[in-house]
Amino acid sequence: MSRREGYCAIEDYAAIGDGRTVALVADDGRIDWLPIPNLDSPPPFAALLDAVDGGRIELSPVGDYEVSRSYVDGTNVLQSTYSTQTGSVRVTDSLNTGVAGRLPWAELARRIDGLDGAVTMAWRVVPGTCLGIASPWAHNSIHGTVLRLDGLTLAVRTLGIDGAELTAKDIGGTFATALGSRHLVAVVGTEDEPLPLPDPESVDAGVDRTVANWRCWSEIVTYDGPWRDDVTRSALALKLLLHSPSGAIAAAATTSLPENLEGGKNWDYRYAWVRDTAYTLRAMIRFGMREEVHAAVAWLLKVIRFNDPLVNVFYTLDGEMPRGTEQSDVPGWRGIGPVVNGNRASGQLQLGIFGDLFSIVRLYVDAGNLLDAKTGRLLAEIADRACDWWQRKDAGMWELEDEEHYTASKLGCWQALDCAVHLNELGEIPGTPDRWKAERTLIRNWVDEHCWSPERGTYLAYPGSDGLDAAVLLGAEMGFDTGERMSSTIDALRGELGDGPLLYRYSGMQKEEGAFVACGFWNVSALALVGRQDEAEHLMNQLVGLSNDVGLYSEMIDPSDGSFLGNFPQGLSHLALVNAAATLAG
């Protein structure tokens, strides 16, 4: 275990979820992150960002132990086996789901099975301050003590455990396991509504139901090619980030995990980015999923229509326009701040999202679905806007402060118009596409003339720049370039931005942050698409070996030691893996 000053390494967490929120379970048995009721709610358990007052749910053997863990096959239910000098136990962690899908309350179940010998286990439920905005307190109700803070009501349910220790703010105790014994520690919670108190036996049975529910879902993952286990785990990780009440897809499960150990590069990723939604839907369509794909497409188009025909960079999980940012007065992971609620990129112009939006719709239609008339008219309007706006400078895919004519943004506009022409030819969007075709050609010619460096044999980050940008690799998947220029660009990017199998996002980032996991997998896809299959397979084998012990990735990895940086689990990392594997498999 790697806990220092109360903080666990990011790579030592596993994630469980219920379609509404996500809990992070450390390898020492502590749950250090659990927002309730939603992923973007203020978290009552947030020791991930505030070890002293953030809140946690502890469960581990007393004394020294060794631990091994894995997910139950085909599920997001975690099993950890703890071995001590006196015996061993298995802890099964589940955010329970119901008979008809997610439960209308949060229900965390921690089942403890004695495997051999006897083990003394210690547990404690310690709510925190919701990142500095609330003070928890214990309330003696007619049905026992409950914990309250900031509109939340939390109850602890136990099975086979007597003599809980109560304080003014938390509940805990100890118990002993034996061969074949079964215990349970569970937390149920609601926000601003009554709290159900399920029988402990019902919560325990809910673990088995949740396993069955996850397996039923994972059986629809139709991928049967190489790296199947890695692809299936990534699909399950992506499913954790799908907000079932709306259909939105969160970029990551956390906020403010640092991209730089010196601080200052901390962001909130508990929002639905149009870009990430596009890539996730590509993966889901490849898996043969229907419900999630339709929910996400319908949600996104309704949100765009409601807010403005101009596509925003990202939205809240409920479909609202993001508000400003605020900083919490807490230390942050290992004291590296700031801790941020909100994301300042919401007001930026990012032209690449035109391509992201149209790629979503094209994938949806090509998978055998139809658009409604209002959506068709909306998309025609957005295509017309892309014809004008592609000539503007923007913040680029990486949400930079300096606006430039970023090459990757021009590729996104080209993709939007290419998809618009395709959709028009299918009769799915109205209009006369002559202008779309003409502007598509103009964009290609402009990129060829201004963004290509014949001296260096690579596409540049933007005209006149000395730097390179790994986002240009996405031009291969778009179909913009799968020829010699893209192949030469791959070599240039690996030479300047590569570190082992990983890539940094763009020039200069080696000194500022970790290598960006998704870029490595984009490199795999691009290699395959330009015909360098053997190199792509070799690189893929290297990258899948960089996940943590349960197959999850954060946003970035420090190439020097393999440690994780950035928010976790990161959807873009996992969907890049999925698409790389599917591209290699043809």
Secondary structure as GFF3:
##gff-version 3
##sequence-region A 1 586
A	DSSP	three_ten_helix	10	12	.	.	.	ID=ss1
A	DSSP	beta_strand	13	17	.	.	.	ID=ss2
A	DSSP	beta_strand	22	26	.	.	.	ID=ss3
A	DSSP	beta_strand	31	33	.	.	.	ID=ss4
A	DSSP	beta_strand	55	61	.	.	.	ID=ss5
A	DSSP	beta_strand	66	71	.	.	.	ID=ss6
A	DSSP	beta_strand	78	83	.	.	.	ID=ss7
A	DSSP	beta_strand	87	95	.	.	.	ID=ss8
A	DSSP	beta_strand	97	98	.	.	.	ID=ss9
A	DSSP	beta_strand	101	102	.	.	.	ID=ss10
A	DSSP	beta_strand	106	117	.	.	.	ID=ss11
A	DSSP	beta_strand	119	127	.	.	.	ID=ss12
A	DSSP	beta_strand	137	141	.	.	.	ID=ss13
A	DSSP	beta_strand	144	149	.	.	.	ID=ss14
A	DSSP	beta_strand	152	159	.	.	.	ID=ss15
A	DSSP	beta_strand	165	166	.	.	.	ID=ss16
A	DSSP	beta_strand	171	177	.	.	.	ID=ss17
A	DSSP	beta_strand	182	191	.	.	.	ID=ss18
A	DSSP	alpha_helix	200	218	.	.	.	ID=ss19
A	DSSP	alpha_helix	228	240	.	.	.	ID=ss20
A	DSSP	beta_strand	242	243	.	.	.	ID=ss21
A	DSSP	beta_strand	248	249	.	.	.	ID=ss22
A	DSSP	beta_strand	272	273	.	.	.	ID=ss23
A	DSSP	alpha_helix	274	286	.	.	.	ID=ss24
A	DSSP	alpha_helix	291	307	.	.	.	ID=ss25
A	DSSP	beta_strand	314	315	.	.	.	ID=ss26
A	DSSP	beta_strand	326	328	.	.	.	ID=ss27
A	DSSP	three_ten_helix	333	335	.	.	.	ID=ss28
A	DSSP	beta_strand	339	341	.	.	.	ID=ss29
A	DSSP	three_ten_helix	344	347	.	.	.	ID=ss30
A	DSSP	alpha_helix	352	366	.	.	.	ID=ss31
A	DSSP	alpha_helix	373	389	.	.	.	ID=ss32
A	DSSP	alpha_helix	407	425	.	.	.	ID=ss33
A	DSSP	alpha_helix	434	450	.	.	.	ID=ss34
A	DSSP	beta_strand	452	453	.	.	.	ID=ss35
A	DSSP	beta_strand	458	459	.	.	.	ID=ss36
A	DSSP	three_ten_helix	470	473	.	.	.	ID=ss37
A	DSSP	alpha_helix	474	478	.	.	.	ID=ss38
A	DSSP	alpha_helix	484	497	.	.	.	ID=ss39
A	DSSP	beta_strand	498	499	.	.	.	ID=ss40
A	DSSP	beta_strand	502	503	.	.	.	ID=ss41
A	DSSP	three_ten_helix	509	511	.	.	.	ID=ss42
A	DSSP	beta_strand	515	516	.	.	.	ID=ss43
A	DSSP	alpha_helix	517	529	.	.	.	ID=ss44
A	DSSP	alpha_helix	533	544	.	.	.	ID=ss45
A	DSSP	beta_strand	556	557	.	.	.	ID=ss46
A	DSSP	beta_strand	564	565	.	.	.	ID=ss47
A	DSSP	alpha_helix	571	585	.	.	.	ID=ss48
###
